Amino acid sequence: MMNYCSTRGGVCGWDFKDVLFSGYAPDGGMFMPEDIPVLSPDTLRSWKGLSYTQVVVEVAALFVSTQLIPRGDLEVLVGEALSSFSVPEVVRIAQLKGGLSVLELFHGLTLAFKDLAMTCTVHFLNYFLRKENRRATVLVGTSGDTGGSAIQNAKGLPGLDVVVVYPQGRITPVQEKHMTSCMEDNVHVFAADGSSDDIDQPLRRLFADQELVKSHGLMSLNSVNWSRVMIQLAHFIYAYLELSGMEQNESTAALPEMEVVVPTGGAGNIAAGYIVKQMGLPLKLVAMVNSNDIVHRTVIAGDFSMAANVTQTLASAIDIQDPYNMERVFWLLLGKDGAAVKAMMEEFQHSHRHLLPENHRRLLSQVLSTGSVSDEGILETMRRVWEENQYMLCPHSAVAVWHHYHCSHNPGINRCYVATASPAKFQAAVEKAGLTFDLPEAVLVLEKLPTRYQNLERSQNWCKDWEDRLREHIQSVGRARTRETYYS
């Protein structure tokens, strides 16, 4: 049976259901599998030709015991979760000029890659809540896409309340409308006067309040939640099966390498890619960042430190200075040494900086390459891809694809660029690039919808004030729900 432990060493032996209904571990760390399963070359070859949905089932089955979710139920849950996507294959690969392969992960309800893992995770939650006739409260801080995805996938579910906090004025109108236009009783939206990193501070404090967590079933649907990262493993494996050229190799030959280039903010996708690498797939990972370049600085100089302020860029969903999933990467990199990770991350949380020792930095640079892209570089890439292919990228996807035009490549290795969102969500950036894009109907209808949200003002003691306000709201929702039956 697969068990989970904290990256900081204080917790072990939890099962999938335990970690699904958690945020951070009680010791402040993040949950990871105690043992990473390895996929043999024969297993990978047998998976060749599977649909994306089938790959998700195979991956989830490695990490979720059949005692918790029997295989038949797992297949039904994943099938239902991914049935709402706008293309039948769920994930699509666009083959463009010059060997540019784009992995489109944005065909879900909110037009962003978050929908893939979010819808599966919400279906898992609902499965257990119905079984046990209980309720939970999801608390989400968002830099743009996670909040809308959590809301759209969980709205109307009787056993689940969703409390979302977003950075007002720092996201696009479409991202905002995906959250504020939701009128269901179980959705609670707060607009905070600050950055997404600011929002993380009171949320960490709330998750550290074990009394609150236990009495209200408080949990996270950010990529802090292991289930989100687990489902993200699947798109790396699917891309490898489709694009690596493995079928051209002799069955006795080593698996071919493949490069995957990922736009990076909170580093959930990079953590997933590194876990897949540990599972035996020969991936070369490239994390591309915007001007918020902490991951890039960490790899090239060991400088794991936050800048004084978050820089607002055209790729707003990765305007993040605290790439919290790097904790999972460090844990794997340091041989699962919880004490070392705890010391390192507590120093970072306290002082907002940590200098990686050179031997650790070298280890990191062997598994992860990086690059940083300016707003001008984003616009230039969007224009060039359109001119050469009549294909529109969102600004985040452009952060990844910039690498295609500006970095040298080994011609013997196939490459894949991860497209994390639809350009329809980032109309201002499309216009700034001098391009035009016909908005899909799903976006046009948002403009006419009424909105509902509450403000979190910027006071002198804003962090404590936001924490108190959110705690009060969670408690009052809990009191109201105790008078209701969740599932009949």
N, C-alpha and C positions, 0 to 999 in steps of 0.2 A: 504493500500500500504506500502511495506517495505521501510523504510528510513534508512539512514546511517549517523553516526556522527564520529568525530575524537576522538581518545583515549585521546587527550589533551584538549578537551572541547571547542575548538574554532570554530568548524564547526558542523552544524547539518542539517537535512532535505534534504540531497542529495539522489538521487535515484541510482539504480544499474548502469545505463549507466554512470552517473557522476563519480562514483567511479571506474568503469571499465577503464575509460580513464584517470585515475590519477596515480600518484605514491604515495608519502607521501601526507597527507592532507596539505593544505596551512599553518597550524599552526605547521607543523613538526610532527604531530601525524600520526596514522594509522587508516584507516577506519574500523568500525565495525557496525553491525546492531544495531539500537537503541533499538530494542527488540529482544530477542532470542526466536524463536518459540519452544514450548515444544511438543514433540511427546508422545501421550498417549500410554500406553501398548497395547490398542486395535489397534491403528494405526500400531505399530511395528509388532504385530502379523499378521495384514493384509498384511504387506510387506514381510513376510516370503515366500521364494520361488521366489522372484523377481530376475532377472538377475542383475549383477553389473550395466549395462547400464540403466536399469529401475530405480535402486536406485538413480543413478546420476540425472535422470530427476525429480524424486520425491523431492529430496533434493533441486535442483536448483529452482524448482517451489515454494518452501517456501520463497526464497530470491529474486526472480526476478518477478516483477509484470507482469501480462498478458497484461497490456497496452504497456509495452516495448517489450516483446517477448511473443506472444500468445502461448498457450500450444502446439498446433500442430507444430509451428515453432521450439519450444524448443526441442521437441522430434526428429525432423529431424536434427537439429544442433548437438545434443549430439550423435545421431546415426551415423551421418557422421563422426564426430570427432573421435569416438572410433572404426571405421571400419578398421583403418589401423594397428591395433594391431595383433601380430603374433599368438595369441591364440583366438579362437572364444569367450571364456568367458571373455576376456580382462584382468581380474584379476584372478589368480589361487591360490588355497590353497594346499600346500604340507603337507601331514600328515606323519610325521616321527616317529621314535621309541621314546618311553618314553613320549608320550603326547606332542611332539614338533610339533606345527602347524605353518607353515611358510606362511605368506601372500605375494605372489609374485606380486609386483607392477611394474615389469620391462619389460613388453612385448611390449613396444611401439617402436617408430622409433629410439630413442637413448638409449634404454635398461636401462632406469632409471624411477623411480616413477614420476619424474617431467612431463613426457609425458602425464600422465592422465589429470592433471589440465591444462597443457599448451595447448594441442590440443583443449580442450573445450573452453578455454579462447580466443584463437586465432579465433575460429569459431564465438564466440560472437562478437568479435571486427569486424571481416570481415562483419558480418550481418549488423551492424550499419553503417560501412563505406560505404558499397554498397548502403544502403538505403538513405544516405545523400550525396553521391558522394563527400566524403572528404577523407583526408589522416591523418595519425598519424605517429609519430616516437617513436619507442620503444627503451628505453635505459636500458641495462641490465648489471649489474656486476655479475660475476659468480665465484663460487668456484670449478666449474668443469662441473656439469650436466645441470644447468639452461640455460646457454648460448647455448649449442648445441641443447637443446630441443626447445628453442625459435626460433632458426635459422631453424631447420628442419621442424618445424610446420608452419612457416610464410614465408619461401622462395618463391619468385615468386608472392606473393600477390601484386596486383597493388597499393593498397592504404596504404601500410604499409612498412616503412623502419625499419630495426632492426640494432641497434648499440650495439655490445657486447664487453665487456672488460674482459679479463681473466688473471689470474696470471701466467705469463710465467715460465715454469720449475717446477710448483707446481701441475700440473694435469697430467693425464696419456695420452699416445699417442692417444688412441682411443677417449678420451674426446676432445683432441685438434683437431683431424681430423674431428670430427663431426661439428666443427666450421670453421676451416681454409680451408676446401676443398669445401666450398660452393661458387659457382661462380656467383650466381644470383645477379643482379643489386641492389636489395633492401637489401642486406646483407653487413654489414661493421664491420670488426673484428679488434680489437686492443689487442695486447699482452703487458701487463704491467709488468714492473720490480718491483714486490711487491706482497703482499698477497691480498687475497680477501677483508680483512678488510681495507687495504690501499685503494683499489679501491672504497669502499663504500664512502670514504670521499669526493672526488670530485663529485661523483654522487649525494650525498645529496645536495651539493651546487648548482648543475645544476637544480635539482628539486625544490629548493627554489627560483630560478630565475623565478618569475611568468610571466615575459615578454616572456622569452624563451619558457616556458611551453605552454602559450596561442598561441604564433605565430607559433609554430611548432607541436602542438598537442602532446607534449612530455609526455610519460607515461612509467610506469614500468611494466615488466612482471616477476619480482622477486616475492617471496611470500609476499612482501609488498602489492601487488595487491590483493584486497579482493577476486576476482573471483578465484584465485589460491587456497586460503584457503577454500573457499566455496566448490569447487569440492573435496578437500581432506576430507571434512566431510564424503563423501559418502563411502570411503573405511573403515572407522571405523564402520559405520552403517552396511555395507555389511558383514564385519567380524563378527560383533555381531550377525546378523541374522543367519549366517552360523555356528558359533562355540560356541555360549553361552549356547546352550542346552535349550533355552527358550521354545521350543515346548514340552519339557517333563514336564513343569510346568502346574498346573491347570490354567485355564484362570483367576481365581480370585486371584491367588498367585502373590506375588511380583516378578518382573523380576529378573533373576539371575545375579549376578555380573560376569564380565569377565575382565581379566587382559590383557592389550595391551602393549607390550614392543617395544619401538621405538628408533632407532639410531638418535641422535639429534645433529644438528649444528645450523642453523638459527632459529630453533624452530617453523617452520611453521606447521609441523606435530603435534607437541605437542599442539600448539594453537588450531588446528583443533580438536584434541582429547578432549581438555578441553571444547570447545564449544559444542561438541556432548554430553559430560557429563552434561552440563547445559541444553541441550535439553531433558534430562530425561533418558538417557541410563546409567545404573550403571557400568561405566568403572573404573577400577583401572589402572591409567596411570603410566608407568615407562619410564623415559627418560634416555637412556644410551649414554654416551659420551666417546670420546677418551681422549688423554692427554690434549686437550683443554677443560678444565672441568668447565667453568664458571657456567653452569646450575647446575651441581652437587654441587659446592661450595655454590651457592645461596640457594639451598634447605637445605643443611645440616648445614650451618653456617651463612646464610644471607649475604655472601660475594659476592655481585654482582659487581665484578671488573675484568677488563681485565688484563691478564698477560702482561709482557713487550713485549713479542713477540708471534706470532702464532707458535706453534710447528708443524712441518711437520710429519705426521703419515701415516701409510698404508691406513687409511680411510680418504683420502685427501678431499673429498667433505664436510666433517664435521670438517675440520680444521678451525674453526671459533671462534673468541673471542668476537664477538658482536652478540649475538643471538637476533636479532632485533624483532622477533615475540614475545619475552617475554613481550614486551610492551602490547600486546593484552591480555596476561595471567594476567598481573598485573591489567589491567583495569577491567577485570571481577572479579578478586580476591578482589579488593578494592571497589566493588559495583558501578562501572562505574563513579568513582570520577575523572573527567578529570583534575581538578586542582592538585590533589595529584600526578597523573601520570605525568603531565607536569613537576612539580617540581623535581620529582624523575629522569625522563629521561633526563632533561636538565642538572642536576648535573652529571649524568652518561656520557653524551656526552661531557661535559666540562672537567671533571676530570678523566673519564674512570673508576670511581668507585662509588658505592653507597652501604651503609650498610643498609640492611633491618631491620627495628625494629623487635624485637623478636615476637610480635603478628602477624606481616605480614609474617614472616618466618614460623611461626607455621601454619598459614592458608595455605601457599603454600605447606608445607610438608604433609598436609592432602589431597591435591588433586594430588600430584605428588611425586613419589619416584624416586630415581636416583642411578646411579652407574657409575664408570669410568673404562675404560679398556685400558691396555697398548698394544703396538704393539705385544708383546709376547703373551698376552691373545688373541688377534685377530687371530694370526697364530695357536695357540693351538686349538681354537674353530673351525677354518676352517678344521684342520686335523681331529679332533674328529668327526665332523659331516660327513666328507667324509668316515672315517673308519667305522662308525656305520651304515651309510645310503646310501653310494655311492651318496651323494648329495653335490653339490658344492655351497658354500656361497661366496658372495663378501665380502671384508673386513668390509664394513659398516654394512651389515646384520649380520656379525659375532660379531660386537660390541653389537648388541641386543641379539643375541643367547647365548653369553657368560653368560648372566643372567640365562639361563635355567640350566646351569651346576653348577653355583656357588652360587645361592641364594635359600633360603628355600621357599617352595610354600605351599599354602593352597590346599590340595587335592580336596576340594569341588568346587574350582573355575577353570573354563577353561581358557586357556591362548592362546595368539596369538603373534607371533613375526613378525615384519614388515621387509620384505626384500626389500630394496630400489633400488638395482641395480643388473644387471647381472654380474657374475664373469668375463664374457668376456671383460669387460671394464678395469679390474684390473689384467692383466696377470702377472705383476711383483710380485704382492702380492701372487697370486696362486703359482708361481714358488718358492717364498720365503718360502711358507708353505710346499714345497717339493711335490707339487701336479701337475698334468697335466690336461689340459682341451682343448678339441677340439673347436677351435674358429668357431663361426657361419660364414656363407658366408657373411653376412651383415658387419662383422668386417673385414674379409680378403680383401674385395674389397676396403676398406678405404685406405689401405697401398699404393695402386697404384695411388691414386688420387693426382693431383697437388694442391698446396695450395696458399692462398692469405690472407695477413693480414698486419697491420701496427704496428710498435713498439712504446710504450710509455716508454722513457728512464727514469732512476732514476737520476734526477738532484738534486741540493741543494734545490730548491724550487719545488719539484716534484708535490705536491698536486695542487698548483696553475697552474703549467705548463700543467698537465693532464687536468685540468678543462678547461683551455683556448683552448687547442688543440681539445678537444671533442666538446666544444661549437662552435668553428669555423667549424668543420666538419658537425655538425648538421645544422648549418646555410647554409652551401654551398649545402648540400643535399636538404634543403628546397627551396633554390633559383632554383635549377635544376628542382625540381618537380613542381614548380608553372607554368612551361611552358608545362606541360603534362596534359593529361586527364587520370584520374585514372580508371574510369569504363565507358565502352561504353554501 
